Amino acid sequence: MGKENKYKPNAEKPSKPTIKRYFGKPLQEHQLKATGASTEGDKVTHPPYGGPAASGLQKQKQKQEEEQGEWQTQRCQKRRDKAGEGWGGKQQQQRQQQLPQQRGQHRDPIEKQNQQQQTVQRRLQGHNEQHQGGSQFYGPPKPQDELPKWPRAQNRGLPLQPLQNLQNLLPQTQKVVPPLPAGTMKRGTLGKPGQVSVNYLEVNLDKMPAVAYQYDVKITSVCPKKFYRQAFEQYRVEHLGGAIAAYDGRGSCYSVVKLKCSPQGQEIKVTDRHGRTLNYTVELRKTQDSEVDLSSLRSYMKDKIYDKPMRALQCLEVVLAAPCHNTARRAGRSFFKGSDPGNTFDLKDGYEALVGLYQTFVLGDRPFVNVDISHKAFPKAMSIIDYIEQYQRQKIDKSTNLDYRRSDIESFLNDINIIYDPPACFGSAPRVFRVNGLSKAPASTQTFELDGKETTVAKYFKSREYDLRFPNLLCLHVGPPLKHIYLPIELCRIDDGQTMKRKDTAARVAAILKFAATSTNERKAKIVRLLEYFKHNLDPTISHFGIRLGTDFIVVNTRTLNAPQIEYKNNNLASVRNGSWRMDRMQFFEPKPKPHKWAILYGKINYQYVDELQKMVLQQSRTVNLCLDTKADKRNYKDERELDAHFHDFKRNQFDLVFVIIPNVGRSYDVVKQKAVEDTGLGSRFELTKKVSEPN
């Protein structure tokens, strides 16, 4: 590491002494002895700061300079085995090679001795401060430009001041950028600026408490779950002293005050709308972590907490739904209000379309409530007789038999809740049953077992002083499927407000879409009418939680961007016209030189038209600069079942384009499109038979 002193050319290079490290810089063995440090083994002990150990250093240094010349080794490292191989060894050697070699200047010997004495004391002091007990420091290598830069003394390569605070001398490699204030965000500058009203409501949380409490609610009964809310409401009034709590209808409730938990379940009686009494057992228990931090909804943006406070949001979702459950039926996140008298949208198959309010809390730079309308089909509340006459177009009389209409009637009535109204002579309250299907025989011949004897449905009612008006009608099989409970159709009606989990037919979906397709102003008017109907701000549960919703939509700034253009060959640009890009009299920008493989699948059609289609496609491909094979692979198919084999063969042989000629009637388009695109991923074009055969 040292270099020959040019001021003493006859000086001989000294032999390599033993090196010990002090704070990352080596000291010669005789220097360690001069400082009073022990060199036994690898352990190095140090004297106190300053003291007599430093006084003998001047004489030894002066003698060494007179005999051997000025040899100074700076910024070297203790060499390891295998020439520096090991952790960071090679990097340290490369860094040392890049550093400029420092050599001493020819100066006054006394001044030089004083400088060296101060240097040793600084090193000892820094080493004791940083690594007590003589432990050696091997830090990871740093690039040259990141090394600490100490002030120098007249270009002599020695630090002027002791390293009292190393952190202040380290370079700042990264600039600290203060966080953006809350609510500030870079906005776009392109396009035409404007404003638009969006379906979000402001939420005022100023009066909301900082903490809410969550409790587990356990309700046990053999009665229907749809009365759980009524059971909890009765429990809240009778056993919680009327304390306000928001119940989610399943197993949790929330309150802003601590509720009194019962050590055991309480018996609750609920009366349904038909006068029947139902028994429930309600138990309220404290959760393991009962406190819900609501204040996070006010401070999550200010405190830069980007993880959404989901538990607080879940609590407010339950609170927000409180006023809707009593006056509407729920399906998903939407609450559907019953249709007004004389304003029913009939779907023509026993269903009606209802408008519901969708609502949910969302977090932006502050909390909002997203509101919208949704549409869903619900069974109409009517008697079974009216349904058959109106929608099955079958006049009901004493001789009517519905065997030939069984399939259509069962497809509608299966899994529907019906209300059985017993005759007045029975003296019984109405009951609700779920339909399993129709009986195998009419009421006059359908038998069941009663007190160990078989009897017919008509005879049973006659024995109880009621004569059936339509004994030849089929009965409804209700209740548990394994039990034989048969009810006459004339005594049953469809229950109101039930949600069906069944797939709508294509005709019903088309009718709902037609009903839902309205202008934005009409859509907003529907949302506002539903908000006025539910009256969120007047609900005691929402008010108790300190929440207040805005009455109108928020307004946001917008920018309308220009539609992008598509570039074709010869710098021709196509702009949007009527929502699409047209490439009239244009050619593709860069077609592939290899011809594309293509095919034509056709059914029952004259082959002459297939040949004309091939010629027309080839002519058009040359116009748009598209390279196709000169002949298409023309194949005939008899029915839809043969298409799978054709499409998989096209995919295996890497066809790029397939034309499929489908019949004029039927649902072939849906089936063929699914097989071609979803199953095999082929690009396809479908044409009706009548369009292909029409003259151009």
ABEGO torsion letter per residue (X at the ends): XBBBBAABAABBBBBBBBBBBBGGBBBBAAAAAAAGBBABEABBBBBBBEEAAAAAAAAAAAAAAAAAEBBBBBGBBBBBBGGGBEBGAAAAAAAAAABBBBBBBBBBAAAAAAAAAAAAAAAAAAAAAABBGGBBBBBBBBBAAABBBBBBBGGAGBBABBBABAAAABBBABBBBBBBBBGBBBBBABEBBBBBBBBBBBBBAAABBABBBBBBBBBBBABBAAAAAAAAAAAAAAAAGGBBBBBAGBABBBBABBBBBBABBBBBBBBBAAGBBBBBBBBBBBBABABBBAAAAAAAAAAGBABBBAAAAAAAAAAAAAAAAAABBBBEABBBBBBBBGABBBAGAGBBBBBBBBBBBBBBABBBBBBBBBBBBBBBBBBAAAAAAAAAGBBBBAABBAAAAAAAAAAAABGBBBBBBBBAAAGBBBBBBBBAEBBABBAAABBBBBGGBBBBAAAAAAAAGBBBABAABBBBBBEBAABBBBBBAAABBBBBGBBBBBBBBAAAAAAAAAAABBBAAAAAAAAAAAAAAAGAAABAAAAAAGBBBBABBBBBBBBBBBBBBBBBBGGBBBBBBGGBBBABGBBBABBBABBBBBBBBBBBBBAAAAAAAAAAAAAAAAAAGBBBBABBBBBBBABAAAAAAAAAAAAAAGBABBBBBBBABEAAAAAAAAAAAAAAGBBBBBBBAAAAABBX
